[in-house]
C-alpha cells in the first residue's frame, strides 16, 4: 500500500514540475521582443485640408519625411483631372480671332514637381512617362485624332498657360535633405487652385529605379457661405435660378425706389 501511495506522490510531483517548466518556457519565448524593420520611406503633409473661403489668397503646405539614408527623392502633387480646351489665335484683318482648337482630356487641375536632382538624372524616360513624372511626361491626350505636330504645339501651349497662372511648374522645385535622412519641400497653392481630392506621391529613387513610394491625400475644399451657395447651385439648379432671378428683381426694385426718392 505504501508503495502505491509513494508512486502516486512521485507522479503528481513530476506532473507539477513539468507543467511549471512548460509555462516558464512559453513565457520566456513570448517575452522576446519582436524585430521590426525600419521603413525605407515615410512621408506626410503639414496639412491634410485646405479650406477655400472668400478671403483665400493661396496656401503653403509642407511635405516632409524620412528615408533609411539612401537614394534621392521625387515629389509629385496632383489635383483631379478634367478636360481643357486650348485655342490657337490668328490675325485676320488686324484682329486676333480664335482659329484651331484641341480638347485635351486627363489634364490635372494642379501639378507640382520637386526633386533632389533633375528628374532626367534620376530616372530613365520610360519610367518618367509611365509614372507621369514631370509636366512634359503627362498623359494628356486629345479627344480626336490630331497630327503629331499639332499635338506638340498645343501641349506646349497648355503647359505654358497653366504655368503662367501658377497651376503647373515645368521646372522642378528643390527637395531639401537634412542629415541624409530627413527631407522637406514646400508646396505653394495659388489662389485659383481647383477644389478636389489631391494626391501627394513621394518616390524614393536609387540607381535609376523606384525602390519605394508613398501616397498622401490632400483635400482642397470650399467652406463657409461660398461653399453653401456652390452646393445649393449644383444640387438644386432650378431653385438656384429662381432665387437668383428674385434677388435680381428685388435689387432692381430697391435701386429704383432709392433713385426715385433722390
Number of C-alpha atoms within 10 A of each C-alpha: 6 7 8 9 10 11 12 12 12 12 11 12 12 11 12 11 10 12 12 11 12 11 11 11 12 11 11 10 10 9 9 8 7 7 6 6 6 9 10 15 20 19 20 19 19 11 13 14 15 20 16 22 14 11 7 13 12 14 14 13 17 14 21 19 17 20 21 13 12 13 20 22 28 24 26 21 21 21 23 16 15 12 16 17 12 15 16 14 12 13 10 9 7 7 8 11 13 11 10 12 13 21 15 21 16 15 20 23 20 23 25 24 25 26 20 19 15 14 20 13 9 21 17 12 15 10 15 17 15 11 13 16 22 21 22 14 15 19 16 22 17 18 11 9 9 12 8 9 9 13 17 12 11 22 21 14 15 20 18 16 14 18 17 10 13 18 25 22 20 16 14 19 19 18 20 16 18 9 8 14 14 16 20 21 21 17 20 15 20 16 15 14 19 19 17 16 14 24 17 23 18 25 22 20 18 15 10 14 14 17 13 16 17 15 17 15 16 20 16 18 15 20 15 11 11 13 16 11 13 13 13 14 14 10 11 10 12 12 12 16 12 11 12 12 12 12 12 12 12 12 12 12 11 12 11 12 11 10 8 8 6 6
